[in-house]
Amino acid sequence: MAENKASGNAGSDQDPDDNQDAGKQEPGKQGSDKQREDEKKQKEQEQKRDASRAKAKPWVKIGLVLFILIVLIGGFFYWWTTRFEESTDDAFTEGRMITIAPHVTGYVTELDVNDNQFVRQGQVLMRIDPRDYEASLASAQAAMDQAKGQLEGAKFQVEVAKKNFPGQLKQAQGQLLVAQGQAFLAETEYNRQHHIARAATTQQAVDQSTGQKQQAEGQLLQAQGTVEQNTPVGANLSNSSTRVQQQAGTLSQAQAQLKTASLNLGWTVIRAPHDGWIAQRNVERGNYVQPGQSLFSIVEPEVWIVGNFKETQLTDIRPGQPVKISVDAYPKMKLAGHVDSIQTGSGAQFSAFPPENATGNFVKIVQRVPVKIIIDTGLDPNLPLPLGLSVEPTVNVK
């Protein structure tokens, strides 16, 4: 016991400077201990993370399995609901577009329409200066009146000829008889004067009988010629009837010219041939227009869809099948229609330069065939469908 106390006292009686030196050596130890504690904490955190990961792995696997199942179910559902559908994004709105062109030349004096304006059938669109055509109409009317008068005169001449030609023949025949009588008297006097004795007559009487004979023969020939001229009564009457036909033809020609002039005057007023919207207006007031010149177009209200389906999609497409149509310009507009017809030829076949597959190297390309689709429901009068809009039709081929 005494030794322990002595040793204890001896330990307590150590120099304070020694304790300070020992304190100076503690920071190294403390640093290493701190590092060990950090490493221990880090290991503990890693162990916790590993434990949490080990706990989370089953949920990850379950989530992955559920995701795969959802994808498979969704894909099956999509296939099941679309297995009887054929769609294409190569489709556009189509309609009738009428090109308005003048039939006559002239200056535009009035323009009654503007761009994109809706017009009704028969509405006046524009007017061309009508003064030249009014003058042509008046001239044609005068020519027709003249032709009518000439035709009536020719008809009267036929009626007169029916009396004149037979009468002229009879008159010529009477003159022939008179000439024959005078020729007989002249011949008798001539024979008498030339067969009697010279003492019983004079030279003057002989010469006079000779002259009278010759004169009578001339009158006889003249009378015979007049009879020959008036003998073809039927031919003369036919000639008069032919003149009537000629005048009738002249009248018909004048009537045709009058009708042409009237049409030309009417064509100076251009009217809408159908209801629709004005498009591509290329004319202004004061322009000089010519026949066939494109002035503007009228787009009719009727609109349909032309879908260019691949040839491999046409297997089950038939006229009458229902179609759902989505419009790119109006995503909220849902149209419904039906297949109207399938063009009997691919688009390439009717192009300006169809392919010549029989020449050179051949590469098979899937062709597209236009299918006409009629819109039945879903149109909004406040949202017109311009021609050429992109649409996506889906045909139910079930």
C-alpha positions in Angstrom: 0.0 0.0 0.0 2.8 2.3 0.8 4.4 1.5 -2.5 1.2 2.4 -4.4 0.8 5.7 -2.6 4.4 6.4 -3.3 4.0 5.6 -6.9 0.8 7.6 -7.0 2.4 10.5 -5.4 5.3 10.1 -7.7 3.0 10.2 -10.7 1.3 13.3 -9.3 4.5 14.9 -8.7 5.5 15.0 -12.4 6.6 18.3 -13.9 3.9 20.4 -15.6 6.2 21.0 -18.5 6.2 17.3 -19.3 2.4 17.5 -19.4 2.6 20.4 -21.8 5.0 18.5 -24.1 2.6 15.6 -24.1 -0.3 18.0 -25.0 1.7 19.2 -27.9 1.8 15.7 -29.4 -2.0 15.1 -29.2 -3.1 17.1 -32.4 -1.6 14.4 -34.7 -3.4 11.8 -33.0 -6.6 13.8 -33.0 -6.3 14.3 -36.8 -5.9 10.6 -37.5 -8.8 9.8 -35.3 -11.0 12.3 -37.1 -10.0 10.9 -40.4 -10.9 7.5 -39.2 -14.2 8.7 -37.9 -15.0 10.3 -41.3 -14.1 7.2 -43.1 -16.3 5.2 -40.7 -19.2 7.6 -41.3 -18.7 7.4 -45.0 -18.8 3.6 -44.8 -21.9 3.8 -42.7 -23.5 6.1 -45.3 -22.5 3.8 -48.1 -23.9 0.8 -46.2 -27.1 2.8 -45.7 -27.3 3.6 -49.4 -26.6 0.0 -50.3 -29.3 -1.1 -47.9 -31.8 1.4 -49.4 -30.8 0.3 -52.9 -31.3 -3.2 -52.0 -34.7 -2.3 -50.6 -35.6 -0.3 -53.8 -34.5 -2.9 -56.3 -37.8 -4.9 -56.1 -39.8 -1.7 -56.8 -37.6 -0.9 -59.8 -38.1 -4.3 -61.2 -41.9 -4.1 -60.5 -42.0 -0.6 -62.2 -40.0 -1.9 -65.2 -42.3 -4.9 -65.6 -45.4 -2.6 -65.3 -44.0 -0.2 -67.9 -43.3 -3.1 -70.4 -46.8 -4.4 -69.7 -48.4 -1.0 -70.3 -46.4 -0.6 -73.6 -47.5 -4.0 -74.8 -51.1 -3.4 -73.8 -51.0 0.0 -75.5 -49.5 -1.4 -78.6 -52.0 -4.2 -78.7 -54.9 -1.8 -78.1 -53.6 0.5 -80.9 -53.3 -2.4 -83.3 -56.7 -3.8 -82.3 -58.4 -0.4 -82.8 -56.6 0.5 -86.1 -56.3 -2.9 -87.8 -59.2 -2.0 -90.1 -58.0 1.6 -90.9 -56.0 2.9 -93.7 -54.8 6.5 -93.5 -52.4 8.8 -95.4 -51.0 12.3 -94.9 -50.7 12.8 -98.7 -54.2 14.2 -99.0 -55.6 17.6 -99.9 -58.8 19.5 -100.3 -60.1 19.7 -103.8 -62.9 21.5 -105.6 -64.1 23.1 -108.8 -62.4 26.3 -109.9 -63.9 28.2 -112.9 -61.6 30.5 -114.9 -63.4 33.7 -116.0 -62.2 35.0 -119.4 -63.8 37.7 -121.7 -65.3 36.7 -125.1 -64.8 40.1 -126.6 -62.0 42.7 -126.6 -62.3 46.2 -125.1 -61.5 48.4 -122.1 -62.8 47.5 -118.6 -65.2 50.3 -117.7 -66.6 48.8 -114.5 -65.3 46.2 -112.0 -67.8 45.1 -109.4 -65.9 42.5 -107.4 -62.9 42.4 -105.1 -60.5 39.7 -103.9 -62.0 36.7 -102.0 -65.5 38.1 -102.4 -68.5 35.7 -102.5 -70.6 36.1 -105.5 -74.0 34.6 -106.6 -74.8 33.0 -109.9 -75.8 35.7 -112.5 -74.2 38.6 -110.5 -72.5 41.2 -112.6 -68.7 40.9 -112.2 -67.4 43.5 -114.7 -68.3 45.5 -117.8 -66.4 46.1 -121.0 -66.9 49.3 -123.1 -70.0 48.5 -125.3 -70.0 51.4 -127.8 -68.3 49.5 -130.6 -70.6 46.6 -130.2 -73.7 48.8 -130.1 -72.7 50.3 -133.5 -72.1 46.8 -134.9 -75.5 45.8 -133.7 -77.1 48.7 -135.4 -75.3 48.0 -138.6 -76.4 44.4 -138.5 -79.9 45.4 -137.8 -79.9 47.7 -140.9 -78.4 44.9 -143.1 -81.1 42.5 -141.9 -83.9 45.0 -142.7 -82.4 45.5 -146.2 -82.3 41.7 -146.7 -85.9 41.4 -145.7 -86.9 44.0 -148.2 -85.0 42.3 -151.0 -86.6 39.0 -150.2 -90.1 40.5 -150.3 -89.3 42.1 -153.6 -88.0 38.8 -155.0 -91.2 37.1 -153.9 -93.3 39.8 -155.7 -91.1 39.4 -158.8 -92.0 35.7 -158.8 -95.7 36.5 -158.8 -95.2 39.0 -161.6 -93.1 36.6 -163.6 -95.9 34.0 -163.4 -98.0 36.4 -165.5 -95.3 38.2 -167.5 -93.4 35.2 -169.0 -96.5 33.5 -170.4 -97.8 36.8 -171.7 -94.5 37.7 -173.3 -94.5 34.4 -175.1 -97.9 35.0 -176.5 -97.0 38.5 -177.5 -93.9 37.2 -179.3 -96.0 34.6 -181.0 -98.5 37.3 -182.2 -95.6 39.4 -183.5 -94.3 36.4 -185.3 -97.7 35.9 -187.1 -97.7 39.6 -188.0 -94.2 39.3 -189.4 -95.1 36.2 -191.3 -98.1 38.0 -192.9 -96.0 41.0 -193.8 -93.4 38.7 -195.3 -96.0 36.9 -197.4 -97.3 40.2 -198.8 -93.7 41.4 -199.4 -92.9 38.1 -201.2 -96.1 38.4 -203.3 -95.4 42.0 -204.3 -91.8 41.1 -205.0 -92.8 38.3 -207.4 -95.4 40.5 -209.1 -93.0 43.3 -209.8 -90.3 40.9 -211.1 -92.5 38.9 -213.4 -94.6 41.6 -215.2 -93.4 43.4 -218.3 -91.1 46.3 -217.8 -93.6 48.6 -219.6 -96.3 47.8 -217.0 -94.1 48.9 -214.0 -91.4 51.1 -213.0 -87.9 50.5 -211.6 -88.9 52.3 -208.4 -91.7 49.8 -207.8 -89.4 46.9 -208.5 -86.8 48.3 -206.0 -89.4 49.0 -203.5 -90.8 45.5 -203.6 -87.3 44.2 -203.2 -86.7 46.3 -200.1 -90.0 45.5 -198.6 -89.3 41.8 -199.0 -86.0 42.1 -197.2 -87.5 44.2 -194.5 -90.3 41.7 -194.0 -87.8 38.8 -193.8 -85.8 40.7 -191.2 -88.9 41.3 -189.1 -89.8 37.7 -189.4 -86.4 36.6 -188.1 -86.7 39.1 -185.3 -90.2 37.8 -184.3 -88.9 34.2 -184.4 -86.0 35.1 -182.1 -88.4 36.8 -179.7 -90.6 33.7 -179.6 -87.5 31.6 -178.9 -86.5 33.9 -176.1 -89.9 33.7 -174.4 -90.5 30.0 -175.0 -88.8 28.7 -171.8 -91.4 30.0 -169.5 -90.8 27.3 -166.8 -87.1 28.1 -166.8 -87.7 31.8 -166.4 -90.1 31.1 -163.5 -87.5 28.9 -161.8 -84.9 31.6 -162.2 -87.2 34.0 -160.4 -87.7 31.4 -157.6 -83.9 31.0 -157.4 -83.6 34.7 -156.7 -86.0 34.3 -153.9 -83.8 31.6 -152.4 -80.8 33.7 -152.8 -82.4 36.6 -151.0 -83.6 34.2 -148.3 -80.0 33.1 -147.8 -78.9 36.7 -147.7 -81.5 37.3 -145.0 -80.3 34.3 -143.0 -76.8 35.6 -143.2 -77.9 39.0 -142.0 -79.8 37.5 -139.2 -76.8 35.5 -138.1 -74.7 38.7 -138.2 -77.3 40.4 -136.1 -77.3 37.6 -133.6 -73.5 37.7 -133.4 -73.6 41.4 -132.9 -76.2 41.0 -130.2 -74.1 38.3 -128.4 -71.0 40.4 -128.6 -72.9 43.3 -127.0 -74.2 40.9 -124.3 -70.7 39.6 -123.6 -69.5 43.1 -122.7 -71.3 42.3 -119.4 -69.5 39.4 -117.6 -71.7 37.6 -115.0 -70.9 34.8 -112.5 -71.7 31.4 -113.9 -71.9 29.9 -110.5 -71.9 30.7 -106.8 -68.4 30.9 -105.3 -65.5 33.0 -104.1 -63.4 35.3 -106.3 -59.7 34.2 -106.5 -56.6 35.1 -108.5 -58.0 38.5 -109.7 -55.8 39.7 -112.5 -57.7 42.7 -113.8 -58.3 46.3 -112.9 -60.6 49.0 -114.2 -59.2 50.5 -117.4 -57.3 47.4 -118.5 -57.6 46.3 -122.1 -58.7 42.7 -122.2 -58.8 40.2 -125.0 -60.7 36.9 -125.6 -59.3 34.0 -123.6 -57.4 36.2 -121.2 -57.6 34.9 -117.6 -59.3 37.7 -115.5 -60.0 35.8 -112.2 -61.3 32.5 -111.0 -64.4 31.5 -109.0 -64.0 28.7 -106.5 -67.3 26.8 -106.0 -68.5 26.0 -102.4 -68.4 22.3 -102.9 -65.2 20.8 -101.5 -64.0 17.2 -101.4 -60.9 15.3 -100.4 -58.4 13.6 -102.7 -56.2 11.2 -100.8 -53.2 9.7 -102.5 -53.0 6.2 -101.0 -50.2 3.8 -101.6 -51.1 1.0 -103.9 -50.6 -1.5 -101.0 -53.3 0.3 -99.1 -56.0 -0.2 -101.8 -56.5 -3.9 -101.1 -59.6 -3.3 -98.9 -60.7 0.2 -99.8 -64.1 0.3 -101.5 -66.6 3.1 -102.4 -69.0 3.9 -99.7 -66.7 3.1 -96.7 -66.8 5.7 -93.9 -63.8 8.1 -93.5 -62.7 10.3 -90.6 -60.9 13.4 -91.7 -58.6 15.7 -89.7 -57.6 19.1 -91.0 -54.1 20.5 -90.3 -55.4 24.1 -90.5 -58.2 23.5 -88.0 -57.2 20.8 -85.5 -60.5 21.0 -83.6 -62.5 20.4 -86.8 -63.5 16.8 -87.2 -65.0 15.9 -90.6 -66.7 12.7 -91.6 -67.3 11.4 -95.1 -67.2 8.4 -97.3 -65.2 7.0 -100.2 -66.7 8.2 -103.4 -64.5 6.6 -106.1 -61.0 5.4 -106.9 -59.2 6.8 -109.9 -58.4 4.2 -112.5 -54.8 5.1 -112.8 -51.9 6.1 -110.6 -50.9 9.7 -110.3 -47.7 9.1 -112.2 -49.7 7.6 -115.1 -51.4 10.9 -115.7 -48.4 13.2 -115.1 -46.9 15.3 -117.9 -44.0 12.9 -118.2 -45.1 9.4 -117.2 -42.3 7.0 -116.4 -41.0 4.7 -119.1 -40.4 1.5 -117.1 -39.6 -0.5 -120.3 -36.4 1.4 -120.9 -33.2 1.6 -118.8 -32.7 0.3 -115.3 -35.9 -0.3 -113.3 -36.3 0.5 -109.7 -39.7 -0.5 -108.2 -41.4 2.4 -106.5 -44.6 2.2 -104.6 -47.2 4.1 -106.6 -50.0 6.3 -105.2 -53.5 6.3 -106.5 -55.9 9.2 -105.9 -59.1 8.3 -103.9 -62.0 10.8 -104.0 -63.6 11.3 -100.6 -66.9 13.2 -100.1 -67.4 15.2 -96.9 -70.7 14.4 -95.3 -70.7 16.2 -91.9 -68.5 18.5 -89.8 -68.1 21.5 -92.1 -68.3 24.9 -90.4 -69.8 27.7 -92.6 -67.6 30.2 -90.7 -64.4 28.2 -91.5 -64.3 27.7 -95.3 -61.9 25.1 -96.6 -59.6 26.6 -99.2 -58.5 24.3 -102.0 -55.1 22.6 -101.4 -55.2 22.3 -97.6 -53.4 19.4 -96.1 -55.7 16.8 -94.4 -55.3 13.3 -93.1 -58.2 10.9 -94.0 -58.6 7.6 -92.2 -60.7 5.0 -94.0 -62.5 2.3 -92.1 -62.1 -0.7 -94.4 -64.0 -3.2 -92.1 
